[in-house]
């Protein structure tokens, strides 16, 4: 159970991909921005999240993250597979997931989601981020959070090849 919990937390912290807005959604001028801000104050969006920014981030690259301020910004612009709501895992980039009987395999079912350029978000996009985080050349500061993923620690320490990572 500890492994399952560790993996779930690692998945929450790790998996984040950008879900963008189209240019059409952006206000065109100052008056429209002002109107949008005023309208937004009256309308509650139950899917909206607000995280306060304490300082300027050092990087927007997830694997180059080294400070809490970096993560704060990333949590606002990236979509993890799951997030914690009221102390429990809740859908985000994945609309559902399954855990094998032995708690060693997690299968995530992605929701319909697109990048800001309209390209569909794929499972490989999430896998690529985990692969980059495991690459020792990136010196990912939060690598230990992902050690429950099969062979992540060994790859990060240069003891195994990247193709042995337990993500597909």
N, C-alpha and C positions, 0 to 999 in steps of 0.2 A: 504494500500500500504506500510505503514511503517513496518507493521508486515512481509509482504512478503520480503521486502528488508532486514530486520533484519535477517529473517530466511535464506535467500540466503547467506548473509555474514557469518552467523554462520555455514552454511553447508560448505562454502569454507574453513573457518578457521579450522573447525573440522575434516572433513572427509579426512583422510589420511591413506592410506595403502601402505605398501611396495610393490613396483613392482621391482622384482630383475632381475638380469642377470644370465644366466647360467654360469657355470664354463668354458664352451667352449669359451665364449666371452672374458675371461680374458687373457691378455698376459702371456705367460709361463716363459719368462726370460727377462733379462735386454735389450737385443738387440731388442726383439719383442716389449717391452714397448716403447723403443726409436722410433722404426719405427712407431708404432701406434700413438704416440704423434705427430710425423712429418706428417703422413698422415692426422690426424685429423685437423691439422692446415689449410690444403688446402681444406677440405671438410666442407661445412656448413650444419649443421643438423637443419632443421627448427623446429623440435620437441624438441630440446635441450633447457634446461633452466640452467642458471648459477646464483647462488646467492652467494655473497661473505660471507665468514665466519669471523666474528669479533673476536671470542674467542672460547675456548674449551667448548663444551656443558656440562651441568651438568647431563643430562639424555637423552637417546634416546626414553624413554617411553613417548608417547604423553601426557598422563594424569599426568605425573610427571614433565612436562614442567613448568619452572618458570622464565625463562629468554629469552630475544630476541635471544641470541645465540643458545639456544636449538631449537627454532622454525626455525631459519635459516637452521640448519642442517636437521631438519625434513622435511622442504619444498623440500630439495634436495633428500631425500631418500623415502618419502612417497607420495602416489598419492591421492589427494583429489577427491571427486566426480566431482567438477567443480573448475575452477580457473578463475581469472580475467585477461583478456587480453585486452589491449587498453580500459580499463575502463568498460568492459562488461563481463558478465559471459560467459565462454567458456567450452566446454567439456574437461574432463580429465578422471577420472575413470568411469564416466557415459557418454555414447555417446549421450544421450538425456534425457530430463526430461519434466514432465507435471505438471502444477499447476492448482489446482481445481478452479472453478469459484469464490469460496469464499476466495481464497488465503490461505486456511488452510491446504491443503494436497498437498504434493510434492511427485511425483512418479518418481524415477530415474531408467533409463534403463542402466544397466552396459554394458560396452564394454567387449570384450573377453580379459581377463587379467589373469596372473598367478603369483603366488609367486615364489621366486627363486628356490624352490624345485619342481616346475612344477604343484603344486596343484592350481586348478582354484580359483580365487577370487570370493567370493559369497557376496550377500547382507548382510548376517548375519555377515560377517567380519566387515562391516561398522557399523552395528547396535551395535555390541559388543563394539566397541570403544566408541560410544555415551553412552552406558549403563555404562561403566567404568568411563567415565567423570562425569556422574551424581551421581555416588556413593559417598556419603559424606566422606567415609573412605579414599578416594584418595585425598581429599582436592585439587581438580583441580583448579589451579590458574586463569584460564580463563573461569571459569564456567559461569560468567555473559554473555559471548558471546553467550551462548547456551540457555539462558532463553526463547527465542521465541519458542523453541521446547516444545510441550504440556507436562506439568507437570515436566519439567526438573528442574526448580527452586524449586518446592515443594519437589522433591525427594532429591535434593542436600542439602536442608535445613532440611531434616529428617521429613518432614510433609506428605510424601506419600510413598507408596511402589514402588519399582523398576519396577514392572510389569505394572504400570500406565504410564510409559514413552511413549510418542507419536511417537515412532519409531518401525517399524516392517519390 
